């Protein structure tokens, strides 16, 4: 019988803001998860004998580490895995995250405490933008500095994608002083080829999240693969085979999402994220009838 994987969470940053709440539900042995579109709440079992592993997503693991929540969960019989998003610092794109030096220290502490094999580094998303005065820019300036520190900590996987211009993201950027844009496929391919070559020297595998078109256009011999942010095959290697390897059909499979089945226990409404990232897919925003941008439909859940 398969046990479940808890995703904590695509919809918010639980390690940064909501660990006391999370631990209280662990004590109860169940999560009452509101449906993102108003349907009846879903009960997700949370007892250690029902949970194969917990995948934590965060941009700031300091509260998690300082509160020794990981050790407490392990003592209770839970297995842990970490998706740590570390992007180049940018005051407009990610105004609420800690300084880069703090985040780099965190990935080293996580590796020391729980092992580098339990960590995936997400540089997500890659953003290209034009400022109000016409200058072009991106958020890649510290990518290789981050890569070197991640490699030094023993982390061997980097997951990345290019920003998706959902309607809510376009509206949010309109008053920010810069405009995000989607570069041509050829530029995306060139960027990934460059990143892959540098990462190979650090023994880091680059993986693409929901970038099926880019992956299909890669030149032969480039060491890049499709990503699974919920990697049940890897969790099975770490913690035992009693976990499903089926794809999560609730995610963007057509776009190339490789995530396996999990149960997400976050809530947009009850657990707002205070990082205030400009490109965040999970941050709710109402549509407007006059929106004329050629953009993507809103996702169900995505942790940016």
N, C-alpha and C positions, 0 to 999 in steps of 0.2 A: 504494500500500500504506500502510495506516495504521500509525503508530507508537503506542506505548502511553503512557498517563499514569500516573506513579507517585504514589500517595497515601501521604504520610509524616507522620502516619498517623492514621486514625480511632481506632486501638486504644491509642495511647500518645502521649507528647509527645517525638518524636525530636529536634527542634531544641533542646529544653531539656536533655535527658539522654543522648542516644545518637548524637551526630554523629560521634564517632570510629568507632563501629561502622558507621554508615551509609557513611562514606567508604571504609572497608575493603572493604565489599561493592561499592561503585562500582568500586574498583580491580580486583576479581575479575570484574566484568562480569555478576554474577548475584546475586539474593537467594534464599536458601532460606527460604521462609515457612512456619512451622508452621500447620497448619489449626487454627482456634480450637476445634474439637470433636474433635481427636485423630486425624483422618485423616492420610494421608501428606502430608509437606511438598510444597509447590508451588515449582517453580523459576520465578522471574520475571526475565526478561532486563533488564539494567541498562546495557548499553553505550550510549554517546551516540547512535549511529546507529539505535538501536532505541527510544529514549525521546523522545517528543515534548516532554514537560515534566514537571517535578516539582512537585507541590502539597504544600507544607509546612503542617502544622497545629501551632499552639503557643499557649501562654499566657505564654511567656517566651522571647523571641528573643535575649536577651543572649548566651548561649553561642554561638549561631549567628553573630551579628554580630561578637563579639569574636574568634572563631576564624577569621574571614574565610572561612568555608566557602562562602558564596554566590559570592564572587569566584573561588574555586578551581573550583567546579562550572561556572561560566560559561566559564572558561578551557578546561575540558575539553569544552565544546560543549553543555552542558545549558541548558535554559530553565527559569526558576523562577517560581513563583506562591505566594502566601502567604494562608492563612486564619489571621487573628490574632484570638483570642478575648480581648476585654477587657471584663470586667464590673465593676460597682461593687465596691469592696473590702468583704469581709465575713469576719470571722475564723472563723466557723463554717462558712459555705458553701464558702469557698475558702481554707483555712488555709495552703497551701503556695505561693501565687503571690507574686511580688515586689510591693512597694508600687505603687500606681497611678501615682505620678509616674514611676517607672522604666519602666513599661509604655507610658505615653504618650510618653516619650522614645524608646522602641524603635520605635514605629510611625512616628515622624518620621524616624528613622535608616533604617529599611527603605525608606521612600519616597525618601529622598535617594539611597540606594545603588542601588535597583532599579526605581524609578519607582512612582508612586502607582497606576497602572493594574494593577500586579501584586498588589495587596492588596485583600482583602475583610475588613472588620471584622465580627466575629461578637460580638454581645451575646447570649450563649447559655449557659443558658436564663434566661428571666424566671422568678423564683421568688417565690411568695407563701407566707407561713408564719405560724404562730401560736406564740408563745413559751410556755414552761411556765407563766408567770404570766398568760396569756390575752391578751397584746397581739398585734395583727396587724402584719405588716411585709412588706417586699419588698426586692428588691435593685436597685431602679431609681433610687436617690437620686443617683447620679453619672452617670446615662445621658447627660444633655445636656452635662455637662462633657466627657465622653469624646467625644461627637459633635463638639463644637466643635474639639477638638484633631485629631481624625481629618480633619475637613473642612479644617482649616488645613494639614494634610499633603497634601491633594489626594485623599484617599480618598473615593470616591463611592458605595460600596455598604455597607449595614449589613444583616446577616442575623440574624434572631432567631427564637426559638420559646419556647413555654411548657414548663416542666419536665414530663417524663413520669414518672409514679409507678410505675416498675417495682418488682417485689417487692424487689429488692436495695436500691433507694433507700429504700423505706419502712422496711426493717429497719435500715438504716444511720442513719436519722434518729431512731430510737426512743430513743437515749440521748444525743442531741445537745443537748437543751435547747430544741429547736423542732421543729415538725411542718410539713412542706410540705403544701399542699393545692391542689387544682385548682379555680380559680374558675369561675363560670358563663360560658357563651359570651358573654353580653352584656357582661360586664366585660372579657373578652379583647378583644372588638371595640372597646369604648371606649378601652382602653389603646392599641391599635394605631392607631386614628384620631388620638389625641393625639400619639403618637410620630411618625407620618407627617407631620402638619402642621408640627411643629417641624423635622424633618429636611429637609423641602422647602426651607425658608428657607436651609439650609446646602448645598443642592444634593447631598444624599445620598438615594439611593433605598433605601427600606426593603423588604426581602424576607423572606418567611416560610418557614422550614424545616420541612417535614412538618407543616403546619398547614392542611390542606385544608379542614376545617370552618370555621375562622376566616376563611380567605380567601373562601370562598363566602358568608359572612355579612356581608362588608364593604359599607358603603353605596356607592352609585354615585358615581364621581368621586374616590374616595380612591386616592391614588397608591401602591399597594402591590402587590407581585407575588410569585409563587412563587419560591423560591430554588433555586439549584444550587451547593452548596459545591464540587463538582467541575464547573466551568463550561466544558466543552470548546468551546462556541461562542466563549466569550471567549478561551480559549487559542488557538483557531484564528486569531482576529483579531490576537492578539499575535505568534504564532510560526509561523503557516502552517497551511494547511488539511489537512495529512496526519494527521488525528486523527479518530476516530469521534465522531459526535454521537448515538449510540444511548444510550438510558437505561440506567443500571446496575440491572438487574433484581434484583441482590442486596441492594439497599437498600429503604427503605420507600416504594415507589412508590405504593401504595394510600393512604398517609397524605399524599402530596403531595411526596415527595422528587423534586427535579428533577436530581439528580446524573447526569452522564454516566459512561460506563464508564471505570474506572481499575483499577489493580492495587495493593491495599493491602499494604505490606510490613512492618507492625508486628506485634507479638505481645503478647497479654495476659500470658502466662506469662514469656516471656524479657525483656520490656521493661516492667516495672511502672512506673507513673507515680507520682511522689512529690508531686504537687500535693495529693493527698488530698481532692479536692472531694467534698462531701457528696452532691451530686446526680449524680455521674458515672455514666453508663450503661455505660462500658467496664470499670470496676473490677469484677472477677469476685466473685461471692458465691454460695454454695450455697443452694438453696431449702430450705425446711423444710415438712414435711407439714402443720404446724399453722398455716401462714400463712392468715389469714382476710381479708386486705385484698383489696378489689376493685381489682386492679392489672393492668398490662399484662404480657404475656409478655416474657421476656428478649430483647433485641436481639442480632443477630450481632455488629455492630460499630458503635460510635458514639463520636465524640469530643465530650465535653461541655466 
